[in-house]
Amino acid sequence: MEVKAVAKNVRLTPRKVRLVLDLVRGKDVKEALAILKFTPRNTAPVVSKLIKSAVANATNNHQMNEEKLYVKTIYADEARVLKRWMPRAKGSASQILKRSSHITVVVDERE
């Protein structure tokens, strides 16, 4: 049985989040958390917290064995984009896009 956890409107760009997600996709939960612990990226603690949340959902709500859990699916989608302006030369301005993401983790038990 698949168990899901979602973090919405995380103020991290999806492109940077996906770099970290690719490291843990398909790994056992313990191994994934160990990898994230030593990953020097700002997105690593957010992804780690989300995986722990999915594991808690699986063990508490669905009585799954924590030792057998693995990261079945993990992905980041684009969320809302905040549009800001930066003053430039000659009284003009250029647009700055502050992107955010929706991160989804699905864990499942290995046979």
All heavy atoms as an XYZ file, in Angstrom:
880
protein
N       0.839     -1.187      0.000
C       0.000      0.000      0.000
C       0.879      1.243      0.000
O       1.827      1.347      0.774
C      -0.887     -0.013      1.242
C      -1.744      1.202      1.365
S      -2.749      1.100      2.835
C      -3.964      2.296      2.421
N       0.573      2.162     -0.863
C       1.355      3.391     -0.959
C       0.859      4.419      0.044
O      -0.337      4.583      0.242
C       1.231      3.965     -2.374
C       1.776      3.075     -3.450
C       1.606      3.675     -4.837
O       0.900      4.689     -4.967
O       2.176      3.116     -5.773
N       1.813      5.132      0.653
C       1.484      6.200      1.590
C       2.195      7.460      1.132
O       3.361      7.423      0.741
C       1.921      5.831      3.025
C       1.566      6.941      3.989
C       1.268      4.538      3.452
N       1.473      8.588      1.180
C       1.963      9.812      0.572
C       2.090     10.932      1.601
O       1.332     10.982      2.569
C       0.964     10.209     -0.523
C       1.361     11.391     -1.363
C       0.573     11.437     -2.656
C      -0.778     12.082     -2.480
N      -1.396     12.434     -3.757
N       3.049     11.828      1.367
C       3.179     13.069      2.127
C       3.504     14.180      1.132
O       4.285     13.978      0.201
C       4.272     12.960      3.177
N       2.897     15.351      1.324
C       3.063     16.462      0.385
C       3.426     17.728      1.151
O       2.828     18.020      2.190
C       1.766     16.713     -0.415
C       1.949     17.841     -1.395
C       1.330     15.456     -1.129
N       4.413     18.475      0.639
C       4.747     19.797      1.161
C       4.430     20.799      0.058
O       4.978     20.708     -1.041
C       6.212     19.878      1.547
N       3.525     21.727      0.347
C       3.104     22.674     -0.675
C       3.699     24.056     -0.443
O       3.925     24.457      0.701
C       1.582     22.760     -0.702
C       0.941     21.477     -1.159
C      -0.475     21.703     -1.580
C      -0.977     20.442     -2.257
N      -2.212     20.646     -2.964
N       3.920     24.769     -1.536
C       4.417     26.140     -1.525
C       5.722     26.295     -0.742
O       5.885     27.231      0.035
C       3.357     27.104     -0.987
C       2.170     27.191     -1.906
O       2.317     27.319     -3.119
N       0.986     27.100     -1.342
N       6.649     25.383     -0.962
C       7.972     25.466     -0.344
C       8.779     26.487     -1.136
O       8.871     26.391     -2.359
C       8.670     24.086     -0.370
C      10.040     24.167      0.258
C       7.813     23.057      0.319
N       9.365     27.455     -0.455
C      10.062     28.538     -1.145
C      11.452     28.115     -1.626
O      12.473     28.709     -1.258
C      10.160     29.751     -0.225
C       8.985     30.665     -0.271
C       8.889     31.511     -1.541
N      10.013     32.421     -1.630
C      10.886     32.438     -2.614
N      10.796     31.611     -3.628
N      11.875     33.289     -2.605
N      11.489     27.059     -2.429
C      12.703     26.574     -3.072
C      12.352     26.298     -4.515
O      11.268     25.814     -4.808
C      13.175     25.281     -2.404
C      13.502     25.347     -0.917
C      13.588     23.962     -0.329
C      14.783     26.108     -0.688
N      13.267     26.587     -5.418
C      12.954     26.395     -6.831
C      12.887     24.904     -7.164
O      13.688     24.107     -6.654
C      14.006     27.056     -7.732
O      15.258     26.428     -7.521
C      14.127     28.531     -7.437
N      11.942     24.501     -8.014
C      11.796     23.086     -8.353
C      13.063     22.502     -8.983
O      13.396     21.347     -8.752
C      10.647     23.066     -9.356
C       9.946     24.343     -9.203
C      10.912     25.315     -8.630
N      13.758     23.295     -9.748
C      14.968     22.820    -10.417
C      16.038     22.401     -9.402
O      16.700     21.377     -9.561
C      15.486     23.950    -11.307
C      16.661     23.603    -12.150
C      16.975     24.768    -13.056
N      18.200     24.567    -13.781
C      18.741     25.460    -14.568
N      18.156     26.633    -14.740
N      19.850     25.223    -15.208
N      16.193     23.195     -8.341
C      17.186     22.879     -7.310
C      16.722     21.733     -6.423
O      17.533     20.937     -5.955
C      17.477     24.122     -6.476
C      18.184     25.202     -7.262
C      18.399     26.446     -6.445
C      19.071     27.526     -7.283
N      19.223     28.779     -6.542
N      15.418     21.639     -6.201
C      14.880     20.552     -5.392
C      15.077     19.224     -6.104
O      15.436     18.217     -5.479
C      13.383     20.792     -5.078
C      12.776     19.586     -4.401
C      13.207     22.020     -4.217
N      14.867     19.200     -7.411
C      14.978     17.952     -8.176
C      16.382     17.362     -8.130
O      16.554     16.142     -8.214
C      14.561     18.197     -9.623
C      13.074     18.363     -9.766
C      12.640     18.563    -11.203
N      11.246     18.961    -11.250
C      10.803     20.078    -11.817
N      11.633     20.892    -12.433
N       9.523     20.372    -11.789
N      17.406     18.205     -7.984
C      18.780     17.705     -7.867
C      18.926     16.818     -6.636
O      19.610     15.792     -6.670
C      19.766     18.876     -7.777
C      19.957     19.715     -9.035
C      20.813     20.936     -8.725
C      20.594     18.885    -10.124
N      18.277     17.210     -5.546
C      18.346     16.428     -4.310
C      17.426     15.203     -4.390
O      17.775     14.130     -3.921
C      17.986     17.318     -3.101
C      17.895     16.511     -1.826
C      19.010     18.425     -2.949
N      16.257     15.371     -4.999
C      15.307     14.263     -5.084
C      15.873     13.101     -5.884
O      15.593     11.938     -5.585
C      13.992     14.731     -5.718
C      13.222     15.829     -4.979
C      11.907     16.093     -5.677
C      13.007     15.492     -3.535
N      16.667     13.395     -6.901
C      17.256     12.341     -7.728
C      18.211     11.445     -6.928
O      18.439     10.298     -7.294
C      17.989     12.942     -8.923
C      17.036     13.575     -9.924
O      15.832     13.244     -9.884
O      17.483     14.408    -10.731
N      18.764     11.990     -5.825
C      19.700     11.214     -5.006
C      19.003     10.111     -4.216
O      19.608      9.081     -3.924
C      20.433     12.134     -4.018
C      21.343     13.202     -4.602
C      21.848     14.107     -3.488
C      22.505     12.580     -5.342
N      17.734     10.327     -3.826
C      17.068      9.399     -2.910
C      15.963      8.567     -3.550
O      15.405      7.692     -2.902
C      16.493     10.151     -1.691
C      17.608     10.799     -0.894
C      15.466     11.175     -2.093
N      15.642      8.825     -4.797
C      14.554      8.083     -5.454
C      14.886      6.594     -5.528
O      15.954      6.209     -5.995
C      14.334      8.650     -6.848
C      13.103      8.103     -7.537
C      12.844      8.778     -8.860
N      12.373     10.151     -8.659
C      13.027     11.227     -9.067
N      14.173     11.120     -9.702
N      12.532     12.425     -8.856
N      13.969      5.742     -5.020
C      14.137      4.296     -5.070
C      14.942      3.692     -3.940
O      15.075      2.475     -3.860
N      15.479      4.508     -3.044
C      16.311      4.009     -1.944
C      15.444      3.611     -0.742
O      14.308      4.035     -0.609
C      17.299      5.090     -1.501
C      18.200      5.620     -2.592
C      19.471      4.849     -2.659
C      20.574      5.514     -3.427
N      20.383      5.718     -4.829
N      16.010      2.803      0.153
C      15.365      2.518      1.425
C      15.304      3.811      2.237
O      16.147      4.696      2.066
C      16.145      1.462      2.210
C      16.006      0.083      1.606
O      14.973     -0.166      0.947
O      16.923     -0.738      1.796
N      14.349      3.891      3.149
C      14.135      5.126      3.908
C      15.356      5.481      4.749
O      15.794      6.628      4.761
C      12.870      5.008      4.782
C      12.787      6.133      5.779
C      11.635      4.990      3.910
N      15.936      4.488      5.425
C      17.121      4.761      6.254
C      18.281      5.272      5.411
O      18.982      6.211      5.790
C      17.544      3.495      7.005
C      16.719      3.209      8.223
C      17.319      2.072      9.005
C      16.579      1.882     10.310
N      17.169      0.815     11.126
N      18.489      4.640      4.267
C      19.580      5.050      3.372
C      19.327      6.450      2.825
O      20.242      7.268      2.743
C      19.703      4.044      2.226
C      20.888      4.274      1.320
C      20.958      3.270      0.188
O      20.179      2.311      0.174
O      21.825      3.474     -0.694
N      18.078      6.743      2.465
C      17.730      8.064      1.933
C      17.982      9.154      2.969
O      18.545     10.210      2.655
C      16.273      8.079      1.497
N      17.591      8.904      4.222
C      17.805      9.892      5.280
C      19.290     10.089      5.568
O      19.734     11.208      5.855
C      17.057      9.482      6.547
C      15.537      9.529      6.454
C      14.907      8.956      7.708
C      15.046     10.939      6.199
N      20.084      9.011      5.460
C      21.534      9.126      5.652
C      22.167      9.958      4.539
O      23.053     10.780      4.786
C      22.164      7.740      5.709
N      21.708      9.752      3.311
C      22.227     10.527      2.180
C      21.897     12.008      2.357
O      22.744     12.885      2.171
C      21.648      9.999      0.849
C      22.235      8.634      0.518
C      21.912     10.969     -0.294
C      21.547      7.919     -0.627
N      20.652     12.289      2.742
C      20.224     13.685      2.896
C      20.941     14.381      4.047
O      21.153     15.599      4.003
C      18.709     13.741      3.111
C      17.870     13.365      1.898
C      16.411     13.238      2.296
C      18.034     14.386      0.794
N      21.297     13.633      5.073
C      21.980     14.221      6.229
C      23.315     14.857      5.832
O      23.720     15.878      6.383
C      22.203     13.140      7.290
C      22.761     13.657      8.577
C      22.854     12.551      9.608
C      23.406     13.077     10.910
N      23.504     12.014     11.919
N      23.975     14.255      4.849
C      25.288     14.744      4.441
C      25.279     15.442      3.082
O      26.328     15.633      2.474
C      26.288     13.584      4.433
C      26.496     13.002      5.797
C      25.939     11.783      6.140
C      27.215     13.688      6.752
C      26.106     11.251      7.405
C      27.398     13.183      8.026
C      26.845     11.960      8.362
N      24.101     15.817      2.608
C      23.996     16.543      1.345
C      24.060     18.048      1.622
O      23.220     18.570      2.348
C      22.676     16.198      0.630
O      22.622     14.793      0.427
C      22.582     16.906     -0.706
N      25.046     18.757      1.061
C      25.209     20.180      1.363
C      24.326     21.088      0.502
O      24.824     21.920     -0.252
C      26.691     20.416      1.071
C      26.990     19.450     -0.016
C      26.125     18.242      0.242
N      23.023     20.934      0.613
C      22.074     21.755     -0.144
C      21.002     22.253      0.810
O      20.640     21.560      1.766
C      21.387     20.924     -1.237
C      22.279     20.484     -2.341
C      22.261     21.505     -3.404
N      23.028     21.088     -4.549
C      23.121     21.839     -5.615
N      22.502     22.980     -5.687
N      23.856     21.442     -6.627
N      20.438     23.430      0.533
C      19.379     23.973      1.376
C      18.103     23.151      1.305
O      17.275     23.204      2.210
C      19.061     25.422      0.975
C      20.175     26.373      1.343
O      20.961     26.091      2.232
N      20.252     27.489      0.657
N      17.933     22.392      0.233
C      16.710     21.605      0.074
C      16.733     20.301      0.864
O      15.682     19.728      1.128
C      16.491     21.270     -1.408
O      17.588     20.501     -1.874
C      16.361     22.510     -2.233
N      17.914     19.840      1.266
C      18.047     18.540      1.932
C      17.244     18.442      3.238
O      16.552     17.447      3.445
C      19.511     18.208      2.168
N      17.279     19.430      4.143
C      16.493     19.303      5.375
C      14.984     19.269      5.122
O      14.257     18.556      5.823
C      16.861     20.550      6.177
C      18.114     21.052      5.607
C      18.150     20.607      4.183
N      14.514     19.989      4.119
C      13.081     20.004      3.794
C      12.642     18.639      3.287
O      11.606     18.099      3.707
C      12.779     21.098      2.740
C      11.332     21.062      2.323
C      13.150     22.460      3.273
N      13.434     18.045      2.397
C      13.119     16.728      1.842
C      13.203     15.662      2.937
O      12.361     14.764      3.013
C      14.061     16.396      0.665
C      13.837     14.993      0.164
C      13.858     17.398     -0.463
N      14.191     15.785      3.813
C      14.339     14.839      4.914
C      13.123     14.871      5.836
O      12.593     13.827      6.230
C      15.603     15.182      5.703
O      15.758     14.349      6.800
N      12.666     16.051      6.167
C      11.489     16.206      7.025
C      10.249     15.604      6.361
O       9.410     14.970      7.017
C      11.272     17.685      7.322
C      10.157     17.970      8.286
C      10.086     19.458      8.587
C       8.947     19.764      9.528
N       8.851     21.208      9.826
N      10.141     15.776      5.052
C       8.990     15.251      4.310
C       9.008     13.719      4.268
O       7.962     13.078      4.421
C       8.984     15.827      2.896
C       7.738     15.588      2.075
C       6.512     16.172      2.759
C       7.897     16.173      0.705
N      10.183     13.127      4.097
C      10.291     11.675      4.108
C       9.927     11.128      5.486
O       9.212     10.133      5.609
C      11.700     11.218      3.671
C      11.909     11.510      2.187
C      11.916      9.736      3.945
C      13.300     11.222      1.678
N      10.387     11.797      6.546
C      10.031     11.376      7.905
C       8.525     11.463      8.124
O       7.936     10.613      8.798
C      10.759     12.244      8.927
C      12.233     11.960      9.026
C      12.906     12.903      9.995
C      14.415     12.736      9.984
N      15.080     13.754     10.812
N       7.894     12.471      7.544
C       6.445     12.609      7.656
C       5.724     11.468      6.956
O       4.745     10.915      7.482
C       6.002     13.952      7.060
O       4.608     14.063      7.054
N       6.204     11.089      5.776
C       5.601      9.971      5.040
C       5.767      8.665      5.812
O       4.848      7.834      5.856
C       6.221      9.858      3.652
N       6.923      8.471      6.438
C       7.168      7.272      7.237
C       6.238      7.252      8.449
O       5.670      6.208      8.795
C       8.651      7.195      7.678
C       8.870      6.108      8.706
C       9.542      6.969      6.472
N       6.045      8.387      9.082
C       5.136      8.481     10.231
C       3.704      8.170      9.803
O       2.969      7.479     10.521
C       5.222      9.861     10.867
N       3.295      8.661      8.633
C       1.963      8.346      8.114
C       1.807      6.845      7.906
O       0.773      6.264      8.227
C       1.700      9.070      6.788
C       1.543     10.560      6.952
O       1.307     11.046      8.046
N       1.682     11.285      5.862
N       2.847      6.218      7.364
C       2.786      4.787      7.068
C       2.718      3.954      8.343
O       1.922      3.009      8.436
C       3.989      4.372      6.233
N       3.538      4.292      9.338
C       3.593      3.478     10.552
C       2.385      3.720     11.458
O       1.834      2.774     12.021
C       4.898      3.742     11.336
O       5.004      5.133     11.602
C       6.084      3.261     10.553
N       1.957      4.967     11.601
C       0.869      5.281     12.532
C      -0.515      5.046     11.937
O      -1.402      4.544     12.622
C       0.972      6.732     13.009
C       2.226      6.974     13.818
O       2.695      6.085     14.513
N       2.782      8.162     13.719
N      -0.709      5.408     10.681
C      -2.047      5.317     10.089
C      -2.320      3.978      9.418
O      -3.464      3.560      9.331
C      -2.256      6.438      9.072
C      -2.125      7.811      9.701
O      -2.177      7.955     10.913
N      -1.939      8.817      8.868
N      -1.272      3.324      8.906
C      -1.481      2.111      8.119
C      -0.746      0.893      8.682
O      -0.679     -0.146      8.021
C      -1.067      2.354      6.664
C      -1.826      3.472      6.024
N      -3.125      3.345      5.608
C      -1.475      4.764      5.762
C      -3.540      4.494      5.101
N      -2.557      5.369      5.192
N      -0.134      1.007      9.864
C       0.551     -0.094     10.553
C       1.546     -0.827      9.651
O       1.614     -2.048      9.626
C      -0.463     -1.111     11.132
C      -1.232     -0.615     12.341
C      -2.255      0.450     12.013
O      -2.965      0.321     11.033
N      -2.332      1.493     12.817
N       2.328     -0.058      8.891
C       3.370     -0.655      8.051
C       4.654     -0.794      8.857
O       4.868     -0.070      9.834
C       3.631      0.217      6.819
C       2.472      0.295      5.870
S       2.862      1.427      4.537
C       2.285      0.524      3.155
N       5.521     -1.714      8.436
C       6.799     -1.942      9.100
C       7.812     -0.913      8.591
O       8.099     -0.848      7.390
C       7.293     -3.362      8.808
C       8.541     -3.698      9.583
O       9.051     -2.893     10.358
N       9.040     -4.898      9.378
N       8.369     -0.146      9.512
C       9.293      0.934      9.137
C      10.574      0.407      8.495
O      11.180      1.073      7.656
C       9.640      1.765     10.380
C      10.407      3.025     10.074
C      10.606      3.898     11.297
O       9.880      3.728     12.280
O      11.504      4.750     11.237
N      10.993     -0.802      8.855
C      12.220     -1.392      8.315
C      12.102     -1.732      6.834
O      13.096     -1.758      6.118
C      12.584     -2.653      9.100
C      12.805     -2.424     10.579
C      13.958     -1.480     10.869
O      14.992     -1.600     10.184
O      13.803     -0.621     11.753
N      10.889     -2.013      6.363
C      10.683     -2.437      4.977
C      10.340     -1.288      4.033
O      10.203     -1.499      2.835
C       9.549     -3.467      4.909
C       9.849     -4.774      5.579
C       8.693     -5.720      5.403
C       8.946     -7.056      6.069
N       7.785     -7.953      5.918
N      10.200     -0.067      4.541
C       9.762      1.052      3.708
C      10.883      1.546      2.793
O      12.053      1.556      3.169
C       9.279      2.207      4.581
C       7.987      1.974      5.353
C       7.677      3.185      6.220
C       6.836      1.703      4.419
N      10.485      1.956      1.591
C      11.415      2.578      0.648
C      10.708      3.722     -0.078
O       9.488      3.799     -0.088
C      11.964      1.554     -0.353
C      10.988      1.129     -1.428
C      11.101      1.637     -2.719
C       9.953      0.240     -1.176
C      10.214      1.253     -3.709
C       9.073     -0.149     -2.154
C       9.204      0.371     -3.429
O       8.327     -0.003     -4.407
N      11.494      4.612     -0.665
C      10.952      5.761     -1.389
C      10.562      5.286     -2.780
O      11.404      5.095     -3.647
C      11.981      6.909     -1.471
C      11.410      8.090     -2.215
C      12.440      7.315     -0.086
N       9.263      5.096     -2.992
C       8.784      4.573     -4.278
C       8.783      5.677     -5.333
O       9.283      5.501     -6.434
C       7.385      4.004     -4.108
C       6.841      3.371     -5.357
C       5.533      2.668     -5.096
C       5.092      1.921     -6.337
N       3.833      1.219     -6.108
N       8.187      6.815     -4.997
C       8.103      7.945     -5.921
C       8.407      9.215     -5.150
O       7.976      9.373     -4.018
C       6.678      8.060     -6.503
O       6.227      6.774     -6.891
C       6.650      8.988     -7.689
N       9.130     10.127     -5.787
C       9.390     11.437     -5.181
C       9.574     12.429     -6.320
O      10.315     12.174     -7.263
C      10.611     11.376     -4.232
C      10.781     12.689     -3.474
C      11.871     11.000     -4.954
C      11.725     12.585     -2.297
N       8.824     13.532     -6.257
C       8.907     14.511     -7.339
C       8.562     15.913     -6.835
O       7.972     16.072     -5.770
C       8.002     14.128     -8.505
C       6.545     13.938     -8.152
C       5.641     14.995     -8.219
C       6.055     12.696     -7.762
C       4.308     14.826     -7.897
C       4.731     12.506     -7.447
C       3.859     13.580     -7.512
O       2.539     13.412     -7.190
N       8.966     16.911     -7.623
C       8.696     18.308     -7.294
C       8.019     18.971     -8.491
O       8.499     18.870     -9.622
C       9.997     19.039     -6.971
N       6.902     19.615     -8.222
C       6.177     20.366     -9.238
C       6.291     21.848     -8.949
O       6.586     22.249     -7.828
C       4.693     19.977     -9.239
C       4.477     18.534     -9.640
O       5.252     18.048    -10.477
O       3.542     17.912     -9.113
N       6.011     22.656     -9.987
C       6.035     24.100     -9.791
C       4.825     24.549     -9.005
O       3.717     24.081     -9.216
C       6.046     24.816    -11.143
C       7.431     25.119    -11.643
C       7.410     26.086    -12.813
O       6.694     27.087    -12.747
O       8.115     25.812    -13.773
N       5.051     25.473     -8.093
C       3.959     26.101     -7.352
C       3.863     27.553     -7.835
O       4.370     27.886     -8.914
C       4.234     26.030     -5.863
N       3.256     28.386     -7.026
C       3.094     29.777     -7.458
C       4.445     30.485     -7.603
O       5.419     30.117     -6.941
C       2.198     30.519     -6.490
C       2.909     30.938     -5.233
C       2.028     31.761     -4.373
N       1.568     30.882     -3.301
C       0.707     31.237     -2.390
N       0.188     32.420     -2.403
N       0.369     30.404     -1.448
N       4.479     31.489     -8.445
C       5.681     32.277     -8.685
C       5.409     33.699     -8.226
O       4.450     34.335     -8.668
C       6.058     32.276    -10.188
C       7.275     33.136    -10.426
C       6.299     30.862    -10.666
N       6.235     34.192     -7.291
C       6.109     35.567     -6.824
C       6.891     36.458     -7.780
O       8.058     36.196     -8.062
C       6.660     35.703     -5.405
C       6.024     34.819     -4.339
C       6.760     34.977     -3.020
C       4.567     35.158     -4.177
N       6.243     37.510     -8.268
C       6.890     38.403     -9.223
C       7.309     39.678     -8.509
O       6.493     40.355     -7.900
C       5.943     38.704    -10.378
C       5.665     37.453    -11.180
C       4.642     37.662    -12.238
C       4.459     36.345    -12.977
N       3.290     36.336    -13.800
N       8.595     39.973     -8.591
C       9.159     41.144     -7.942
C       9.912     41.972     -8.984
O      10.227     41.479    -10.059
C      10.120     40.722     -6.820
C       9.461     39.893     -5.714
C       8.472     40.737     -4.936
N       7.842     40.005     -3.857
C       6.610     39.526     -3.900
N       5.867     39.652     -4.994
N       6.098     38.916     -2.867
N      10.231     43.210     -8.631
C      10.881     44.110     -9.573
C      12.176     44.633     -8.987
O      12.252     44.941     -7.804
C       9.952     45.270     -9.925
C       8.716     44.792    -10.582
C       7.522     44.528     -9.998
C       8.570     44.440    -11.962
N       6.635     44.042    -10.917
C       7.244     43.994    -12.131
C       9.423     44.464    -13.061
C       6.759     43.575    -13.368
C       8.938     44.055    -14.277
C       7.621     43.619    -14.428
N      13.201     44.737     -9.858
C      14.483     45.282     -9.456
C      14.763     46.542    -10.286
O      14.674     46.493    -11.518
C      15.603     44.266     -9.704
C      16.989     44.804     -9.387
S      18.284     43.644     -9.807
C      18.268     42.618     -8.358
N      15.045     47.667     -9.624
C      15.335     48.889    -10.374
C      16.610     48.738    -11.213
O      17.584     48.147    -10.771
C      15.535     49.962     -9.299
C      15.302     49.321     -8.004
C      15.117     47.857     -8.200
N      16.567     49.286    -12.418
C      17.718     49.225    -13.313
C      18.057     50.638    -13.786
O      17.481     51.619    -13.337
C      17.417     48.327    -14.517
C      17.032     46.886    -14.180
C      17.991     46.208    -13.225
N      19.284     45.916    -13.783
C      19.707     44.725    -14.118
N      18.931     43.672    -13.971
N      20.909     44.554    -14.598
N      18.965     50.717    -14.727
C      19.448     52.007    -15.208
C      18.360     52.776    -15.967
O      17.446     52.184    -16.533
C      20.651     51.796    -16.123
N      18.452     54.084    -15.973
C      17.586     54.996    -16.722
C      16.112     54.861    -16.311
O      15.217     54.975    -17.149
C      17.728     54.764    -18.229
C      19.124     55.019    -18.733
C      19.206     54.821    -20.230
C      20.620     55.073    -20.702
N      20.754     54.835    -22.137
N      15.877     54.577    -15.052
C      14.507     54.548    -14.552
C      13.694     53.340    -14.953
O      12.485     53.322    -14.761
N      14.335     52.327    -15.510
C      13.585     51.133    -15.902
C      13.645     50.096    -14.768
O      14.251     50.322    -13.735
C      14.149     50.546    -17.189
O      15.468     50.091    -16.978
N      13.006     48.960    -14.984
C      13.026     47.896    -13.986
C      13.008     46.550    -14.702
O      12.513     46.446    -15.819
C      11.815     48.008    -13.071
N      13.555     45.553    -14.047
C      13.502     44.206    -14.614
C      12.811     43.279    -13.610
O      12.867     43.494    -12.405
C      14.891     43.689    -14.955
O      15.667     43.562    -13.792
N      12.187     42.258    -14.135
C      11.395     41.357    -13.312
C      12.261     40.275    -12.672
O      13.173     39.748    -13.294
C      10.309     40.716    -14.173
C       9.243     40.023    -13.388
C       8.138     39.500    -14.281
O       8.397     39.060    -15.393
N       6.916     39.553    -13.791
N      11.962     39.954    -11.415
C      12.595     38.847    -10.714
C      11.507     37.844    -10.391
O      10.461     38.212     -9.859
C      13.258     39.316     -9.405
C      14.387     40.284     -9.699
C      13.767     38.128     -8.610
C      15.002     40.878     -8.455
N      11.721     36.565    -10.724
C      10.752     35.526    -10.432
C      11.232     34.716     -9.238
O      12.291     34.096     -9.287
C      10.574     34.608    -11.644
C      10.088     35.276    -12.922
C      10.034     34.258    -14.051
C       8.727     35.909    -12.721
N      10.459     34.746     -8.161
C      10.783     33.960     -6.968
C       9.911     32.723     -6.998
O       8.731     32.758     -6.693
C      10.549     34.776     -5.704
C      11.508     35.947     -5.597
C      11.325     36.691     -4.315
C      12.355     37.782     -4.171
N      13.579     37.323     -3.549
N      10.511     31.597     -7.385
C       9.765     30.371     -7.618
C       9.601     29.558     -6.331
O      10.406     29.656     -5.413
C      10.475     29.522     -8.669
C      10.621     30.248     -9.994
C      11.395     29.443    -11.010
N      11.678     30.220    -12.192
C      10.834     30.387    -13.206
N       9.643     29.835    -13.162
N      11.164     31.106    -14.246
N       8.566     28.740     -6.315
C       8.344     27.826     -5.203
C       7.864     26.490     -5.754
O       7.557     26.378     -6.931
C       7.348     28.411     -4.202
O       6.172     28.817     -4.850
N       7.822     25.471     -4.886
C       7.509     24.128     -5.372
C       6.561     23.376     -4.448
O       6.435     23.677     -3.270
C       8.770     23.293     -5.544
O       9.874     23.807     -4.900
N       5.907     22.369     -5.033
C       5.138     21.378     -4.306
C       5.959     20.090     -4.374
O       6.244     19.594     -5.463
C       3.782     21.116     -4.950
C       2.869     22.294     -5.016
N       2.678     23.163     -3.973
C       2.067     22.736     -6.015
C       1.795     24.090     -4.325
N       1.418     23.851     -5.575
N       6.332     19.534     -3.217
C       7.145     18.314     -3.182
C       6.261     17.170     -2.688
O       5.569     17.309     -1.677
C       8.366     18.475     -2.256
C       9.152     19.735     -2.623
C       9.268     17.254     -2.352
C      10.210     20.111     -1.625
N       6.284     16.045     -3.397
C       5.471     14.883     -3.048
C       6.365     13.657     -2.871
O       7.237     13.401     -3.698
C       4.438     14.591     -4.152
O       3.688     15.780     -4.401
C       3.501     13.476     -3.756
N       6.135     12.916     -1.784
C       6.872     11.684     -1.502
C       5.867     10.555     -1.334
O       4.877     10.706     -0.626
C       7.706     11.805     -0.205
C       8.403     10.494      0.101
C       8.700     12.913     -0.306
N       6.127      9.423     -1.997
C       5.307      8.225     -1.829
C       6.223      7.103     -1.348
O       7.228      6.808     -1.994
C       4.627      7.812     -3.165
C       3.835      6.542     -2.980
C       3.750      8.929     -3.678
N       5.881      6.514     -0.192
C       6.662      5.390      0.334
C       5.799      4.129      0.274
O       4.573      4.198      0.302
C       7.163      5.630      1.779
C       8.135      6.776      1.824
C       6.010      5.853      2.724
N       6.480      2.989      0.172
C       5.786      1.705      0.078
C       6.645      0.649      0.755
O       7.839      0.879      0.998
C       5.547      1.339     -1.401
C       4.444      0.319     -1.567
O       3.859     -0.103     -0.563
O       4.177     -0.068     -2.724
N       6.065     -0.500      1.061
C       6.796     -1.597      1.684
C       7.402     -2.509      0.624
O       6.760     -2.816     -0.381
C       5.854     -2.446      2.565
C       5.687     -1.914      3.945
C       4.907     -2.869      4.838
O       4.036     -3.576      4.338
O       5.201     -2.882      6.034
N       8.643     -2.922      0.866
C       9.267     -3.921     -0.009
C       8.717     -5.294      0.362
O       8.393     -5.550      1.511
C      10.791     -3.913      0.160
C      11.448     -2.715     -0.465
C      12.861     -3.063     -0.880
N      13.654     -1.863     -1.132
C      13.718     -1.272     -2.317
N      13.047     -1.758     -3.331
N      14.467     -0.211     -2.488
N       8.668     -6.162     -0.624
C       8.167     -7.529     -0.371
C       9.183     -8.343      0.398
O      10.337     -8.246      0.239
C       7.860     -8.206     -1.713
C       6.846     -7.464     -2.528
C       5.531     -7.228     -1.813
O       5.032     -8.194     -1.203
O       5.016     -6.113     -1.860
